[in-house]
Amino acid sequence: MIGFYYIKIIDGANPTIIDAFSWTIVTLSTLGSYNSDLLLDTPLGKLFTSIIVILGITVFFIGAPLVIVPWIEKQVKNVLKPKPLPIPLKNHVIICGYNDLIDEVIDSLKLHGFPYLIIDKRSLIIDLCREKQIPFIEGDPMDEDILLFAHIKRAISLITSLDDEQNAFVCLTAKGLKEDVRIIAIAQKTRNVKTLYTAGANRVLNPKLISGSILGRRACHDFMIEVSGKFAKFGDLEIRQYAITSSSIIIDMSIRDLRVRSRTGAIIIGLWIEGNLVLNPSAEERLALGTTVLVMGTDNQLDSFYKLVEGYNIW
């Protein structure tokens, strides 16, 4: 507007502010429709008009799409973005960290009707949870305030699937907030399993160790039952199956020598030996490497037996 005003005065005209404003709008928008009062037909005026036209093209046809369009798209996505699901209040499972393994955990929780939520501080994971309609809390699962916000005091269990050091901190923090919470930790390295138990985990799983054990036994025998875990539940009693691995201290021990009933309270009710089920095995039966043991007892009794099988001398 100032340039138009100045050039018109040089040409001997008497421009107004309205003329300057109108010329600027017409030129910047590249309409080029001028009346005689707005026309700059001197060499200086033509040069100035050309500069303003180029500026208008740059701003409206290049700058606007690069700046305004992405902003509009972001606002539209925010409006259309699905709202996060409500956080469960009680009897739920808290999952710290998200990965491919947790996908399988979530499928199992859905199958059994247990509410759950994810705690993770990574923005990509939060976007994925929002897209998959998974209840989540964005934050650090090692933070006490975050766990309290997740209602850990009314949760039935907590699964932590971060790196081993972070898992240990999560176990310590969770146990400090609710001493009787059941914690399942996913260990990345076998040497850190004992550390996670010490930090407060009730159960520590190492996916590499489990898959390696299964593959090894598959190569030797065709087992029908080959994964440790719950088999059946009758009120407070459960039947679980545990595979005897190379880390166990009970390899080649007889059932009599183990004295499982007096030491853990659980009862051995059967053995899978090379694909054959032996019910009510004799006290002289020895537990060879690769044998899968069927044990009945309460949750605490079976946890004690599990630690024994995994190589932790609870005696």
Secondary structure by P-SEA (a helix, b strand, c coil): caaaaaaaaaacccccaaaaaaaaaaaaacccccccccccccaaaaaaaaaaaaaaaacccccccccaaaaaaaaaaaaacccccccccccbbbbccccaaaaaaaaaaaaacccbbbbbccaaaaaaaaaaccbbbccccccaaaaaaaccccccbbbbcccaaaaaaaaaaaaaacccbbbbbbbccccaaaaaaaacccccccaaaaaaaaaaaaacccccccccccccccccbbbbbbbbccccccccccccccccccccccccccccccccccccccccccccccbbbbbbccaaaaaaaaaaaaccccc
